[in-house]
Amino acid sequence: MSGRVVILGGGIIGLSAAFAAAAKGFGVTVVEAGRPGGQASGAAAGMLAPYTENPDGPDPFFALCLKSLRMYPDWAAAIEEASGRKIELRRSGSLAVALGEADVLPLTARMAWQNRYGARAELVGSSELRQLEPQLAPDIETALYIPEEGHVYAPALVEALESACRRRGVAIAAEAGRTVRLNLGADGVEIGTERAGTFTGDVLVVCTGAWTGLFERELGLPLPVHPIRGQICAYPMPAGLIRRIVVSPQAYWTAKNNGTLVCGASEDVAGFDTSVTERGIARLVRWGPKVFPILKDLEPVHRWAGLRPGTLDGRPLIGRLGHAPRVVIAAGHYRNGILLAPATGAAVTALLTGEVPPVPLDAFDPLRFTAVRQIEFEGMRA
Ligand SMILES: Cc1cc2nc3c(=O)[nH]c(=O)nc-3n(C[C@H](O)[C@H](O)[C@H](O)COP(=O)(O)OP(=O)(O)OC[C@H]3O[C@@H](n4cnc5c(N)ncnc54)[C@H](O)[C@@H]3O)c2cc1C
């Protein structure tokens, strides 16, 4: 496959699109305003949890999440091979804990439909629960165990993916600063940046995460993507002491190989502000000992925040623009961009090549927010 693809945004989504497109033979350039993986992707807890994240019922978003989880082992192996680095993919299983009797009913309902999709979920009682997760508070008596879910160490994943992209021949223009100009012509695309000059290509793929809404005017369609800040922290924790992802209605915990227990995360609206507030972290710290008594006298050693790209309907935007066919959008992955990276990369290349995408993409059409689908846009017709 030939053709030059310019990808705007070097988070997990832009890099996964680049990795997949380069494998198909495209000449790929990633243009990143700052450091690759320096925004939401490097801040994420790294959970790969399609069942936990979709408690209500099967829909196209669940199908995309599940497909992506199942693509992970091969995708991770390809990145590790291309980069020579480890990304710490662990199928730890997850435990959604019931903190009272009222929490059991929704977990039972979830289990019923999710087992039809291969979850192999089990409602486990007190003694089995202690075997699965010995550090849990003694008054937690029931949890939904899903063995298939797991996690990655997101900072290691994005670093490895960046390196794998470079080794596949992807050019990465980091610290490019603001995009100051998008020219979307009949013959190609041209992207002017503040600090890294101008880039040209045949197709532009917009993967700018929480910043995607800023391109509404240039791209000529409503892009209701908005930043939702996630504040998150990590405790020191000997590796192996906490084994699963543990999820409660107020917080989640996932232990990493580097001797930390990551606990997340707030969901607050603060524009593009990535600062950490006392209040945002205090809620997580307060909640910890109720689930893990060993956290009672521990203080987090790291606190950080990132901006999730939220959308109006909670689903990402993945598709080619009908009125600007040289533009593909892959953005708005909200709480699940790490999980959705393999499937999104494959979906983007399917849009570039005309091949069949990993799941039908109709539900993710970026044009779904506009009543007028055929927008006349100066200079955009191919
Ligand atoms: C606290 C927290 C915990 C999370 N936990 C999980 C989890 O456990 N599992 C999971 O699957 N997901 C999780 N997520 C969500 C996940 O991090 C996001 O969905 C994902 O990182 C989105 O990836 P992205 O590449 O679209 O965005 P980003 O990583 O934000 O990348 C977008 C990039 O675009 C760049 N950019 C913006 N504008 C421009 C421009 N004009 N020109 C060039 N570059 C530009 C930015 O600098 C940025 O690097 C979490 C998020 C947070 C904040």
The ligand as an ORCA input file, in Angstrom:
! r2SCAN-3c Opt
* xyz 0 1
  C      -6.534      9.164     35.138
  C      -6.875      8.388     33.909
  C      -7.008      7.005     33.987
  C      -7.313      6.273     32.848
  N      -7.373      4.930     32.927
  C      -7.621      4.190     31.819
  C      -7.631      2.787     31.876
  O      -7.425      2.212     32.949
  N      -7.864      2.086     30.740
  C      -8.095      2.706     29.540
  O      -8.309      2.019     28.543
  N      -8.083      4.057     29.454
  C      -7.869      4.806     30.559
  N      -7.873      6.156     30.491
  C      -8.283      6.804     29.254
  C      -7.144      6.872     28.250
  O      -6.016      7.406     28.879
  C      -7.568      7.748     27.064
  O      -8.784      7.315     26.526
  C      -6.491      7.685     25.976
  O      -5.226      7.977     26.510
  C      -6.814      8.627     24.848
  O      -5.734      8.562     23.957
  P      -5.509      9.685     22.874
  O      -4.323      9.327     22.108
  O      -6.798      9.913     22.150
  O      -5.308     11.005     23.752
  P      -3.963     11.633     24.372
  O      -3.137     10.634     25.032
  O      -4.388     12.805     25.190
  O      -3.195     12.097     23.086
  C      -3.629     13.162     22.296
  C      -2.364     13.861     21.846
  O      -2.709     14.848     20.906
  C      -1.816     15.931     21.092
  N      -2.388     17.121     20.470
  C      -3.468     17.825     20.861
  N      -3.688     18.834     20.011
  C      -2.713     18.763     19.070
  C      -2.411     19.526     17.914
  N      -3.136     20.567     17.562
  N      -1.332     19.180     17.168
  C      -0.571     18.096     17.507
  N      -0.827     17.344     18.596
  C      -1.891     17.668     19.352
  C      -1.679     16.039     22.597
  O      -0.486     16.726     22.952
  C      -1.668     14.571     23.000
  O      -0.368     14.055     23.149
  C      -7.541      6.929     31.607
  C      -7.383      8.306     31.528
  C      -7.040      9.035     32.665
  C      -6.861     10.519     32.560
*
